[in-house]
Amino acid sequence: MRIKQAIGNRELWKREKTLFLTSKHAPFYCYENVFRWVEEFDKWGCAVCFNTSEFEEEVLKALLVCNVPTTLVVLGKFNDTYNVQIERALKENRLQILVLQPEESDGKGFPARLRNQYVISQVQHIVCGYINPNGSICGLLAGLNNVTWLLQKEDLRLVAEQQEKPYRWTVAEDKRLLRMFYEDMGIHAIHKAIDRPYSTIYLRIKSLTMSDEAIKGREFEDYIVSLLDIPNQEGLTLKDWRGDKILPGVYPENNSAPDLVFDYKGKAFAIECKWRSHMPHDLEKELLPADRMATFIQYFSKTRTPVYLLLGIGGLPSDPDLLLLAPLTKELTIETISKSIVHPNNLLKAIITQIPELTRKTLRDTYPNHGAPWHKEDDQRLTELYQNGTTIPELMAIFGRSFKSISSRLRKLKLTNQ
């Protein structure tokens, strides 16, 4: 590891340096202790930190707002060139940015671990926030005698939440929060100004800075979940609630599931929620792009879980004028959707009664020979192909049958025990 570029006050690296380390996912209960350390930092020294996680970014902002001389260490390239606090600190000569780059001799080790090793070797003190006991940081700190732990007792998890305020946010608080957020003041400065718990501030920032479309989508999902009345509906459980993290046409694999996945007395079903102010005219352009529809068809083929489109029309996302329920199949059209009106009180019943028929129909759409009898010629061909190394997914495509159907036939022909 070597220093590729140094930006700002290079004299700071000659000071007595204290590195702040934390695991990637730090719980809110550790914020109070960490930010207290920031406020008490000896400004004759230099704090060293990273910005690769949300918590590290918040600690960096707190250091800059508190005028602590700071060295920010980044890998490869410095990107956050429009951060108000970083610009101010650079102008006031109290910030240095070190851009590191792995040497060829470093091998193929994880860059973050190599960065940590390098910086640990350059500093005099190490201060740890929340450290995952199963993470890589613990191994790097083993045997070192210059480490200070800010969290040592489990009861510290209560510290940050002792000032919980259940009442609603005022307009004045929202304005102040947004002004400080867009000035890159950070969650600690907002906490001191507004006197709310860190977790509450974090969630408020997320809700206020979400796009209008995302907020409406979440409101409609909340409406559907409350409509199904899960706590009082015997046998109904919510198995998964997906959060959208996408770019146009790009969907992460773990986001291939619909918005909501339920189980009702052993019957699984999934719902994709959409709200529109008016009835769409074009299915693909205004409601479900072709690639998104394909992910739902694939989801069914893998899980055997039928997927429904639940469309709210008009009114508010939290109280639509019209509710439409339609199974997501290849034949879905705007015309079929518009005819599938469902009363909110009968939503669960409408879904459950359709599951067997929908499952059979979607299986036939995906596997043309689903349910068809096996003939002697089929068995001979299946045996020959399987013994010649043809895989089950390849057999599924050849015979137009599901994984379960191919597997059970192979067992019946005593070609496999699995």
C-alpha positions as CSV (number, residue, x, y, z in Angstrom):
1,M,0.0,0.0,0.0
2,R,1.3,3.4,-0.9
3,I,0.1,7.1,-0.8
4,K,-1.0,7.9,-4.3
5,Q,-2.1,11.5,-3.6
6,A,-2.2,13.9,-0.7
7,I,-4.7,16.8,-0.7
8,G,-4.8,19.5,1.9
9,N,-2.6,20.1,5.0
10,R,0.2,17.6,4.8
11,E,1.6,18.8,8.1
12,L,-1.2,17.0,9.9
13,W,0.3,13.6,9.1
14,K,3.4,14.6,11.2
15,R,1.2,15.1,14.3
16,E,0.3,12.5,16.9
17,K,-2.4,10.5,15.1
18,T,-5.4,8.6,16.4
19,L,-7.2,6.2,14.1
20,F,-10.9,5.7,14.5
21,L,-12.1,2.1,13.6
22,T,-15.5,0.7,13.4
23,S,-17.3,-2.2,11.8
24,K,-19.5,-1.5,8.8
25,H,-22.8,-2.0,10.5
26,A,-22.8,0.0,13.7
27,P,-25.9,0.0,15.9
28,F,-27.3,3.4,17.1
29,Y,-26.6,2.6,20.7
30,C,-22.9,3.2,20.1
31,Y,-23.4,6.7,18.6
32,E,-23.5,8.6,21.9
33,N,-20.1,7.3,23.1
34,V,-18.4,7.8,19.8
35,F,-19.6,11.4,19.3
36,R,-18.6,12.2,22.9
37,W,-15.1,11.0,22.0
38,V,-15.2,13.4,19.0
39,E,-16.2,16.4,21.1
40,E,-13.4,15.6,23.7
41,F,-10.7,15.1,21.1
42,D,-7.4,16.9,21.8
43,K,-7.1,19.3,18.9
44,W,-3.3,19.3,19.1
45,G,-3.4,15.8,17.7
46,C,-4.9,14.5,14.4
47,A,-7.9,12.2,14.0
48,V,-7.6,9.6,11.2
49,C,-10.8,8.1,9.7
50,F,-12.3,6.4,6.7
51,N,-15.7,7.1,4.9
52,T,-16.7,3.7,3.5
53,S,-19.8,3.2,5.7
54,E,-22.7,5.4,6.8
55,F,-21.4,5.5,10.3
56,E,-17.8,6.4,9.3
57,E,-19.3,9.2,7.1
58,E,-21.2,10.5,10.2
59,V,-18.0,10.4,12.3
60,L,-16.1,12.3,9.6
61,K,-18.8,15.0,9.5
62,A,-18.8,15.3,13.3
63,L,-15.0,15.7,13.4
64,L,-15.2,18.4,10.7
65,V,-18.1,20.3,12.4
66,C,-16.2,20.1,15.7
67,N,-13.1,21.6,14.0
68,V,-10.9,18.6,14.8
69,P,-7.8,18.3,12.7
70,T,-8.5,15.3,10.5
71,T,-6.9,13.0,8.0
72,L,-9.4,11.2,5.7
73,V,-8.0,8.1,4.1
74,V,-9.6,6.8,0.9
75,L,-8.8,4.1,-1.6
76,G,-8.1,4.6,-5.2
77,K,-9.9,8.0,-5.8
78,F,-11.4,10.8,-3.8
79,N,-15.0,11.3,-4.9
80,D,-16.9,13.5,-2.4
81,T,-15.7,16.8,-3.9
82,Y,-19.0,18.6,-3.2
83,N,-19.2,18.1,0.5
84,V,-19.7,21.5,2.2
85,Q,-17.8,20.5,5.4
86,I,-14.9,19.0,3.5
87,E,-14.6,22.1,1.3
88,R,-14.7,24.4,4.4
89,A,-12.1,22.3,6.3
90,L,-9.7,22.2,3.3
91,K,-9.9,26.0,3.0
92,E,-9.3,26.4,6.8
93,N,-6.2,24.1,6.5
94,R,-7.6,21.5,9.1
95,L,-8.1,18.6,6.8
96,Q,-5.8,16.3,4.8
97,I,-7.1,13.7,2.4
98,L,-4.8,10.7,1.7
99,V,-5.6,8.6,-1.4
100,L,-4.0,5.1,-1.1
101,Q,-3.3,2.6,-3.8
102,P,-2.3,-1.1,-3.3
103,E,1.2,-2.0,-4.5
104,E,1.5,-4.9,-7.0
105,S,3.5,-6.7,-4.2
106,D,0.5,-6.6,-2.0
107,G,-1.0,-9.6,-3.8
108,K,-4.7,-10.2,-4.1
109,G,-5.6,-9.4,-0.5
110,F,-8.8,-7.4,0.3
111,P,-8.0,-3.7,-0.3
112,A,-9.9,-2.6,2.8
113,R,-7.9,-4.9,5.0
114,L,-4.6,-3.8,3.3
115,R,-5.6,-0.2,3.9
116,N,-6.4,-0.9,7.6
117,Q,-3.1,-2.7,8.1
118,Y,-1.2,0.2,6.5
119,V,-2.9,3.0,8.5
120,I,-2.6,1.0,11.8
121,S,1.1,0.9,11.2
122,Q,1.3,4.7,10.8
123,V,-0.7,5.9,13.8
124,Q,0.2,6.2,17.5
125,H,-3.3,5.5,18.9
126,I,-6.4,3.5,17.9
127,V,-9.9,4.1,19.1
128,C,-12.6,1.6,18.4
129,G,-16.3,2.3,18.1
130,Y,-18.5,-0.8,17.5
131,I,-16.4,-3.7,16.5
132,N,-18.0,-6.9,15.2
133,P,-16.4,-9.7,17.2
134,N,-16.5,-12.0,14.1
135,G,-15.1,-9.4,11.8
136,S,-11.6,-8.9,10.3
137,I,-10.8,-5.8,12.5
138,C,-10.5,-7.9,15.7
139,G,-7.7,-10.0,14.1
140,L,-5.8,-6.8,13.1
141,L,-5.9,-5.5,16.6
142,A,-4.8,-8.7,18.3
143,G,-1.7,-8.1,20.5
144,L,-1.7,-4.3,20.1
145,N,-1.4,-2.2,23.3
146,N,-2.4,1.2,21.9
147,V,-6.1,0.4,21.5
148,T,-8.9,2.2,23.3
149,W,-12.4,0.6,23.3
150,L,-15.3,3.1,23.5
151,L,-17.9,0.3,24.1
152,Q,-17.3,-2.3,26.8
153,K,-20.6,-3.1,28.4
154,E,-23.9,-4.3,26.9
155,D,-25.9,-1.7,28.9
156,L,-24.4,1.0,26.7
157,R,-27.0,0.1,24.1
158,L,-29.6,2.0,26.1
159,V,-27.6,5.3,26.3
160,A,-28.4,6.8,23.0
161,E,-32.1,6.2,23.2
162,Q,-32.9,7.6,26.7
163,Q,-34.3,10.9,25.2
164,E,-36.9,9.2,23.0
165,K,-39.6,11.7,22.0
166,P,-42.8,10.1,20.8
167,Y,-44.5,13.2,19.5
168,R,-44.6,14.2,15.8
169,W,-42.0,16.3,14.1
170,T,-42.9,19.9,13.7
171,V,-42.4,21.9,10.4
172,A,-39.8,24.0,12.1
173,E,-37.8,20.9,13.1
174,D,-38.1,19.5,9.6
175,K,-36.8,22.7,8.1
176,R,-33.9,22.8,10.5
177,L,-33.1,19.2,9.9
178,L,-33.1,19.6,6.1
179,R,-31.0,22.7,6.2
180,M,-28.4,21.0,8.4
181,F,-28.5,17.8,6.3
182,Y,-27.9,19.7,3.0
183,E,-25.0,21.6,4.7
184,D,-23.4,18.1,5.5
185,M,-23.5,18.9,9.2
186,G,-24.1,15.2,10.0
187,I,-26.4,13.4,12.4
188,H,-24.5,14.4,15.6
189,A,-24.9,18.1,14.9
190,I,-28.6,17.6,14.1
191,H,-29.0,15.6,17.3
192,K,-27.5,18.5,19.4
193,A,-29.7,21.1,17.7
194,I,-33.0,19.2,17.7
195,D,-32.5,17.0,20.8
196,R,-33.9,13.8,19.2
197,P,-32.4,10.3,19.3
198,Y,-30.0,9.4,16.6
199,S,-32.2,6.6,15.3
200,T,-35.2,8.9,15.0
201,I,-33.1,11.5,13.1
202,Y,-31.7,8.9,10.8
203,L,-35.2,7.7,9.9
204,R,-36.5,11.2,9.5
205,I,-33.8,12.1,7.1
206,K,-34.5,8.9,5.0
207,S,-38.2,9.7,4.9
208,L,-37.8,13.4,3.9
209,T,-35.1,12.8,1.3
210,M,-36.9,9.9,-0.5
211,S,-38.3,10.6,-3.9
212,D,-42.0,11.4,-4.1
213,E,-42.6,8.2,-6.1
214,A,-40.8,6.1,-3.5
215,I,-42.8,7.6,-0.7
216,K,-46.1,7.0,-2.4
217,G,-45.1,3.4,-3.1
218,R,-44.2,2.8,0.5
219,E,-47.5,4.4,1.7
220,F,-49.4,2.0,-0.6
221,E,-47.5,-1.0,0.7
222,D,-48.2,0.1,4.3
223,Y,-51.9,0.3,3.3
224,I,-52.0,-3.2,1.9
225,V,-50.2,-4.7,4.9
226,S,-52.5,-3.0,7.3
227,L,-55.5,-4.1,5.2
228,L,-54.6,-7.7,5.6
229,D,-54.6,-7.3,9.4
230,I,-51.8,-9.8,10.0
231,P,-51.9,-9.8,13.8
232,N,-55.6,-10.7,13.9
233,Q,-55.6,-13.0,10.8
234,E,-55.0,-16.5,12.0
235,G,-52.5,-18.5,9.9
236,L,-51.3,-15.4,7.9
237,T,-47.6,-14.4,8.2
238,L,-45.5,-11.9,6.3
239,K,-42.4,-13.7,5.2
240,D,-40.6,-10.9,3.3
241,W,-40.9,-7.2,2.6
242,R,-38.5,-6.1,-0.1
243,G,-37.0,-2.6,-0.4
244,D,-36.4,-1.2,-3.8
245,K,-32.7,-0.6,-4.7
246,I,-32.5,-0.4,-8.4
247,L,-31.3,1.5,-11.5
248,P,-33.4,1.6,-14.6
249,G,-33.4,-2.0,-16.0
250,V,-31.0,-3.3,-13.4
251,Y,-32.4,-5.3,-10.5
252,P,-30.2,-7.0,-7.9
253,E,-30.7,-10.7,-7.5
254,N,-32.0,-10.4,-3.9
255,N,-34.6,-7.9,-5.3
256,S,-36.0,-10.3,-7.8
257,A,-38.8,-11.1,-5.4
258,P,-42.1,-9.1,-5.4
259,D,-42.7,-6.4,-2.8
260,L,-44.5,-8.7,-0.3
261,V,-44.3,-12.4,0.3
262,F,-46.9,-14.1,2.6
263,D,-47.7,-17.6,3.9
264,Y,-51.3,-18.5,4.7
265,K,-51.8,-21.8,6.4
266,G,-49.0,-23.4,4.3
267,K,-50.0,-21.6,1.0
268,A,-47.4,-19.1,-0.2
269,F,-48.3,-16.1,-2.3
270,A,-46.5,-12.9,-3.3
271,I,-47.8,-9.4,-4.1
272,E,-46.3,-6.6,-6.3
273,C,-47.8,-3.3,-5.1
274,K,-48.4,-0.4,-7.5
275,W,-50.4,2.8,-7.0
276,R,-51.3,5.2,-9.8
277,S,-53.4,8.4,-9.7
278,H,-55.2,7.1,-12.8
279,M,-55.6,3.9,-14.8
280,P,-52.5,3.3,-16.9
281,H,-53.0,2.9,-20.7
282,D,-49.8,0.9,-21.4
283,L,-48.8,-2.1,-19.3
284,E,-45.1,-2.1,-20.2
285,K,-44.4,1.7,-20.2
286,E,-46.5,2.8,-17.3
287,L,-46.7,-0.2,-15.0
288,L,-44.5,-3.2,-15.5
289,P,-41.5,-3.2,-17.8
290,A,-40.9,-6.4,-19.7
291,D,-37.7,-7.2,-17.8
292,R,-39.4,-6.7,-14.5
293,M,-42.3,-9.0,-15.6
294,A,-39.7,-11.6,-16.6
295,T,-38.2,-11.6,-13.1
296,F,-41.6,-12.4,-11.6
297,I,-42.1,-15.3,-14.1
298,Q,-38.7,-16.6,-13.1
299,Y,-39.4,-16.1,-9.4
300,F,-42.5,-18.3,-9.8
301,S,-40.6,-21.0,-11.7
302,K,-38.0,-21.2,-8.9
303,T,-40.2,-20.9,-5.9
304,R,-43.7,-22.2,-7.1
305,T,-45.1,-19.1,-5.3
306,P,-47.9,-17.4,-7.4
307,V,-47.4,-13.6,-7.8
308,Y,-50.2,-11.1,-7.9
309,L,-50.3,-7.5,-9.0
310,L,-52.2,-5.3,-6.6
311,L,-53.0,-2.0,-8.2
312,G,-54.4,1.0,-6.3
313,I,-56.1,3.7,-8.5
314,G,-57.0,7.3,-7.5
315,G,-57.5,8.8,-4.1
316,L,-54.4,8.6,-1.9
317,P,-51.8,5.8,-1.7
318,S,-52.9,5.3,1.8
319,D,-56.6,5.2,0.8
320,P,-57.1,4.5,-3.0
321,D,-60.5,4.8,-4.7
322,L,-60.1,1.5,-6.5
323,L,-58.3,-1.7,-5.7
324,L,-57.5,-4.2,-8.6
325,L,-56.0,-7.7,-8.1
326,A,-54.6,-9.6,-11.1
327,P,-52.3,-12.6,-11.3
328,L,-49.0,-11.9,-12.9
329,T,-48.9,-14.1,-16.0
330,K,-47.6,-13.7,-19.5
331,E,-51.1,-13.0,-20.7
332,L,-51.6,-10.0,-18.4
333,T,-53.1,-6.9,-20.1
334,I,-54.5,-3.6,-19.0
335,E,-57.9,-4.9,-20.1
336,T,-57.7,-7.9,-17.7
337,I,-56.4,-5.7,-14.9
338,S,-59.2,-3.2,-15.2
339,K,-61.8,-5.9,-14.8
340,S,-60.3,-7.4,-11.7
341,I,-61.8,-5.1,-9.1
342,V,-61.6,-6.5,-5.5
343,H,-63.2,-5.1,-2.3
344,P,-60.6,-4.3,0.3
345,N,-62.5,-6.4,2.9
346,N,-62.3,-9.5,0.7
347,L,-58.7,-9.1,-0.4
348,L,-57.2,-12.2,1.4
349,K,-60.2,-14.4,0.3
350,A,-59.8,-13.3,-3.3
351,I,-56.2,-14.2,-3.3
352,I,-56.5,-17.6,-1.6
353,T,-59.3,-18.8,-3.8
354,Q,-57.2,-18.1,-6.9
355,I,-54.0,-19.8,-5.8
356,P,-54.6,-23.4,-7.0
357,E,-55.9,-22.3,-10.4
358,L,-53.2,-19.7,-10.9
359,T,-50.5,-22.2,-9.9
360,R,-51.6,-24.7,-12.5
361,K,-52.1,-22.0,-15.2
362,T,-48.6,-20.5,-14.6
363,L,-47.0,-23.9,-14.6
364,R,-48.5,-24.6,-18.0
365,D,-47.3,-21.2,-19.3
366,T,-43.8,-21.9,-18.0
367,Y,-43.7,-25.7,-18.8
368,P,-45.9,-26.6,-21.8
369,N,-46.0,-30.3,-20.8
370,H,-46.9,-29.8,-17.2
371,G,-49.4,-32.4,-16.1
372,A,-49.2,-34.3,-19.4
373,P,-48.6,-38.1,-19.1
374,W,-45.2,-39.6,-19.6
375,H,-45.0,-42.0,-22.6
376,K,-42.7,-44.9,-23.2
377,E,-40.8,-42.9,-25.8
378,D,-40.4,-40.1,-23.3
379,D,-38.9,-42.4,-20.7
380,Q,-36.5,-43.9,-23.1
381,R,-35.3,-40.5,-24.3
382,L,-35.0,-39.2,-20.7
383,T,-33.0,-42.2,-19.7
384,E,-30.6,-41.9,-22.6
385,L,-30.1,-38.2,-22.1
386,Y,-29.6,-38.4,-18.4
387,Q,-27.1,-41.3,-18.7
388,N,-25.2,-39.2,-21.2
389,G,-24.7,-36.4,-18.8
390,T,-27.6,-34.0,-19.6
391,T,-28.3,-31.9,-16.5
392,I,-31.8,-31.5,-15.0
393,P,-32.2,-27.8,-16.1
394,E,-31.4,-28.9,-19.6
395,L,-33.9,-31.7,-19.3
396,M,-36.5,-29.2,-18.1
397,A,-36.1,-27.2,-21.3
398,I,-36.1,-30.3,-23.6
399,F,-39.2,-31.9,-22.1
400,G,-41.1,-28.7,-21.1
401,R,-41.5,-29.9,-17.5
402,S,-40.7,-28.6,-14.1
403,F,-37.8,-29.5,-11.9
404,K,-40.1,-31.5,-9.6
405,S,-41.5,-33.4,-12.5
406,I,-38.1,-34.3,-14.0
407,S,-36.7,-35.3,-10.6
408,S,-39.7,-37.5,-9.7
409,R,-39.5,-39.3,-13.1
410,L,-35.8,-39.9,-12.7
411,R,-36.5,-41.5,-9.3
412,K,-39.3,-43.6,-10.7
413,L,-37.0,-44.9,-13.4
414,K,-34.5,-45.6,-10.7
415,L,-31.9,-43.4,-12.3
416,T,-31.3,-41.4,-9.1
417,N,-32.1,-41.5,-5.4
418,Q,-32.4,-37.8,-5.0
